[in-house]
Amino acid sequence: MLRSLLTDFWGLLFPSMCLACREPLARGEQHLCTSCRVELPYTDYHLLPSAESPLGRRFWGKLPIKHALSYLRFLRHGRVQHLLHQLKYQGQREVGTALGQLYGAELYAAGLAADFDLIIPVPLHRYKLAKRGYNQAAVFAEGLSLGLQVPWNVTALRRVANTATQTKKNRLQRWLNVAEVFEVHQPQEIAGRRILVVDDVLTTGATLEACGAVLLAGGAAEISFATIACADR
């Protein structure tokens, strides 16, 4: 009873905030308020056959993949952009973990956990990792691992070149920017395994494509992709 009263009192003084809209969370809510949980632009692509996924079509003729998944649609000046901005630039790593766990639970409920042996995040170069303090794709992978009940590995794949930001590049520029910057660091970890490669946002898909190609060449049996959000082309 005393602990509950102290928790309630602390919550009045320092209320937890919704990660999307920054409004105080009500008792029983975690990470996202009920309004945002209802109104976030979910894709529900995981409920479609993999051959019918709009994201999968972006990789046709480029790379053989099993699934192309994304939790949310990226809309400018909306809740999703706010979430991603907090994750990448405001040090709010719990955004990635929370969204990963929520999405992982949905994928698990849809029966997709059986399609993956290992989750690998798109790696950051060590200089950028030191500057930011964490890899936003890795915290998303950690949450996915919890929700999907599939192990994750942050060291099997590494980035060997520090590339310029992809934000204002077209598809060709993005591909040239990442074409030779990844390498398999632990081939024994990926050999013969079905790998889910994860990142924060899918735009042209050039970064994921580069990672997937390296992993397949390194002995992975199958590749799938998942991101927090996807942008319309």
PyMOL commands that set and color helices and strands:
alter all, ss='L'
color gray80, all
select helices_A, chain A and resi 2-13+34-39+45-47+50-52+56-59+79-89+94-109+112-115+126-132+136-148+171-178+187-190+206-217
alter helices_A, ss='H'
color red, helices_A
select strands_A, chain A and resi 68-73+118-121+157-159+182-184+194-202+222-230
alter strands_A, ss='S'
color yellow, strands_A
deselect
rebuild
show_as cartoon
